[in-house]
Amino acid sequence: LALVTRRGELMEREGRSHPGGMRAVLGLTFEQLEALLAGYRGGGRVVVANHNSEKQVVISGDIEGLDGFGALCRNEGAKIIPLQVSIANHSPLVAGAVADFAAFMAGITFRPPVTPVLFNVTAAAEDDPAMIRDIMARQIISRVRWFEAVNAMIAGGVEIFVEAGPKTVLTGLMKKIVPRGRATCIQFDTPEGLDKVVAAIAG
């Protein structure tokens, strides 16, 4: 909780210093967006922040960059949906938080995970505490490689995906990524729901 609180404080600070936002781009692949970004000559700053599914990508940046690049994406047939955030998460605009968060983590003991944990910066597992600290600091400005991470888990034999929380955002994304019949996706937010998850895992 201390890590979550401090990260939130730092992100809020960076959001005030460098206002921006995030927008979902629907209908274009990650590769198509990367190509468009490479050729973008408009104003502002904008980057790919999240690779959520094959044709759902999130961009992050200042308003000028989001407007300019968003218009370019629309011209290519994409639908643009503004996200309800005022911070350019996972972009260079919040880079000022990285060193401060790393310094805060230096005072907290990290131990190797007891079960494999995939990190969305690398879309791979890591068990070295020093590397985990580094990854968690870099995560602030790095692209979320959700699509790659899910496919890595499927390739590794994962058959049940569980989302804990009040909404089904990740479960919805999972159903777009996971081939039909390859895995079970479950969401729960009640004790009764947890019982169903346990039963599903038990087989």
Wavefront OBJ file of the C-alpha trace (Angstrom):
o trace
v 0.000 0.000 0.000
v 2.891 2.350 0.715
v 4.211 1.818 -2.817
v 0.806 2.395 -4.396
v 0.264 5.557 -2.345
v 3.669 7.031 -3.155
v 3.369 6.221 -6.839
v -0.037 7.908 -6.922
v 1.350 11.021 -5.236
v 4.197 11.250 -7.716
v 1.930 10.754 -10.719
v -0.422 13.461 -9.458
v 2.549 15.802 -9.099
v 3.746 15.085 -12.632
v 0.225 15.528 -13.973
v 0.072 19.022 -12.515
v 3.493 19.927 -13.894
v 2.981 18.373 -17.326
v -0.754 18.185 -18.166
v -1.820 15.623 -20.696
v -4.115 12.677 -21.191
v -4.688 9.310 -22.813
v -6.926 8.094 -25.644
v -7.888 4.647 -26.839
v -7.409 3.967 -30.540
v -9.724 1.272 -31.878
v -9.449 -0.398 -35.260
v -5.714 -0.123 -35.936
v -3.024 -2.609 -34.961
v -0.013 -1.748 -32.831
v 2.207 -2.049 -35.909
v 0.000 0.358 -37.871
v 0.142 2.911 -35.057
v 3.910 2.600 -34.758
v 4.214 3.294 -38.490
v 1.911 6.314 -38.229
v 3.881 7.656 -35.265
v 7.138 7.287 -37.161
v 5.744 9.537 -39.881
v 3.886 11.984 -37.631
v 5.145 15.536 -38.108
v 2.487 17.379 -36.121
v 2.980 19.286 -32.897
v 2.989 18.127 -29.313
v 4.235 14.900 -27.788
v 2.514 11.537 -28.121
v 3.540 7.894 -27.644
v 1.947 4.457 -27.615
v 1.191 3.766 -23.940
v -0.770 0.493 -23.889
v -1.002 -2.432 -26.293
v -4.250 -3.932 -25.003
v -5.415 -6.232 -27.788
v -4.838 -6.794 -31.483
v -6.792 -3.682 -32.453
v -6.997 -1.697 -29.224
v -4.062 0.541 -28.436
v -3.849 3.521 -26.075
v -1.863 6.667 -26.836
v -0.573 9.114 -24.236
v 0.800 12.642 -24.419
v -0.014 16.320 -24.231
v -3.282 17.611 -25.653
v -1.694 19.033 -28.796
v -0.072 15.719 -29.602
v -3.194 13.703 -28.798
v -5.355 15.943 -30.983
v -2.931 15.992 -33.894
v -2.080 12.306 -33.920
v -5.689 11.370 -33.136
v -6.815 13.182 -36.287
v -4.249 11.231 -38.302
v -5.569 7.967 -36.848
v -9.149 8.930 -37.701
v -8.082 9.514 -41.290
v -6.905 5.889 -41.305
v -10.319 4.680 -40.113
v -9.706 4.459 -36.373
v -12.150 5.372 -33.625
v -10.699 7.568 -30.866
v -12.052 7.399 -27.303
v -10.718 9.877 -24.687
v -9.944 8.253 -21.336
v -11.026 9.957 -18.123
v -7.516 10.844 -16.965
v -5.581 14.114 -16.920
v -2.139 12.497 -16.701
v -0.064 11.242 -19.628
v 0.700 7.887 -18.015
v 3.408 5.674 -19.537
v 4.951 8.571 -21.432
v 8.034 10.814 -21.131
v 5.805 13.556 -19.707
v 5.849 11.795 -16.317
v 9.561 10.939 -16.357
v 10.146 13.169 -13.341
v 8.521 10.532 -11.127
v 10.926 7.713 -12.002
v 13.943 8.665 -9.883
v 11.815 9.656 -6.893
v 9.890 6.386 -6.989
v 13.133 4.418 -7.300
v 14.510 6.257 -4.267
v 11.367 5.461 -2.283
v 11.586 1.767 -3.191
v 15.196 1.668 -1.981
v 13.868 1.802 1.575
v 11.562 -1.185 1.109
v 12.648 -4.822 1.229
v 11.851 -6.821 -1.902
v 11.959 -10.617 -1.946
v 11.810 -13.024 -4.888
v 8.196 -13.873 -5.832
v 7.012 -17.295 -4.646
v 5.108 -17.750 -7.916
v 5.997 -16.429 -11.389
v 5.008 -12.783 -11.919
v 4.939 -11.250 -15.398
v 5.674 -7.533 -15.631
v 3.963 -5.367 -18.219
v 7.197 -3.513 -19.034
v 8.897 -6.658 -20.322
v 5.967 -9.063 -20.873
v 8.147 -11.589 -19.060
v 8.660 -13.006 -15.585
v 11.360 -11.745 -13.237
v 12.464 -12.982 -9.807
v 15.537 -10.861 -9.043
v 14.492 -8.233 -6.434
v 16.936 -5.647 -7.815
v 15.579 -6.108 -11.327
v 12.009 -5.916 -10.055
v 12.762 -2.546 -8.437
v 14.178 -1.288 -11.730
v 11.206 -2.584 -13.711
v 8.701 -0.989 -11.336
v 10.419 2.385 -11.682
v 10.610 2.130 -15.483
v 6.961 1.068 -15.628
v 5.945 4.679 -15.001
v 7.160 5.756 -18.444
v 7.084 2.440 -20.309
v 4.500 0.982 -22.642
v 2.128 -1.555 -21.077
v 2.682 -4.737 -23.083
v -0.571 -6.419 -22.030
v -1.223 -8.131 -25.372
v 2.266 -9.651 -25.367
v 2.052 -10.683 -21.703
v -1.238 -12.518 -22.205
v 0.077 -14.328 -25.264
v 3.207 -15.286 -23.310
v 1.019 -16.810 -20.592
v -1.041 -18.726 -23.150
v 2.159 -20.036 -24.737
v 3.298 -21.054 -21.255
v 0.200 -23.176 -20.731
v -1.994 -20.880 -18.607
v -5.607 -22.058 -18.896
v -7.507 -19.905 -16.360
v -7.347 -16.106 -16.114
v -8.914 -14.409 -13.073
v -9.788 -10.720 -12.731
v -10.394 -9.518 -9.164
v -12.333 -6.267 -8.898
v -15.628 -4.512 -9.544
v -15.454 -4.305 -13.341
v -14.740 -6.603 -16.275
v -12.384 -4.437 -18.342
v -9.529 -6.949 -18.354
v -11.869 -9.904 -18.830
v -13.273 -8.160 -21.901
v -9.786 -7.668 -23.292
v -8.923 -11.288 -22.547
v -11.845 -12.523 -24.614
v -10.495 -10.516 -27.564
v -7.016 -11.987 -27.170
v -7.488 -15.600 -26.086
v -8.493 -17.989 -28.888
v -11.947 -19.452 -28.261
v -11.718 -22.613 -26.180
v -8.057 -22.097 -25.247
v -8.650 -20.659 -21.753
v -11.287 -19.661 -19.207
v -11.659 -16.009 -18.166
v -13.344 -15.321 -14.813
v -14.124 -12.047 -13.020
v -15.199 -11.794 -9.377
v -15.773 -9.100 -6.765
v -17.636 -10.963 -3.997
v -16.841 -13.856 -1.620
v -19.302 -15.989 -3.577
v -17.460 -15.150 -6.762
v -14.200 -16.223 -5.176
v -15.766 -19.588 -4.367
v -16.540 -20.025 -8.070
v -12.956 -19.164 -8.963
v -11.613 -21.745 -6.512
v -13.992 -24.347 -7.927
v -12.900 -23.576 -11.486
v -9.226 -23.880 -10.582
v -9.867 -27.124 -8.718
v -11.448 -28.487 -11.870
l 1 2 3 4 5 6 7 8 9 10 11 12 13 14 15 16 17 18 19 20 21 22 23 24 25 26 27 28 29 30 31 32 33 34 35 36 37 38 39 40 41 42 43 44 45 46 47 48 49 50 51 52 53 54 55 56 57 58 59 60 61 62 63 64 65 66 67 68 69 70 71 72 73 74 75 76 77 78 79 80 81 82 83 84 85 86 87 88 89 90 91 92 93 94 95 96 97 98 99 100 101 102 103 104 105 106 107 108 109 110 111 112 113 114 115 116 117 118 119 120 121 122 123 124 125 126 127 128 129 130 131 132 133 134 135 136 137 138 139 140 141 142 143 144 145 146 147 148 149 150 151 152 153 154 155 156 157 158 159 160 161 162 163 164 165 166 167 168 169 170 171 172 173 174 175 176 177 178 179 180 181 182 183 184 185 186 187 188 189 190 191 192 193 194 195 196 197 198 199 200 201 202 203
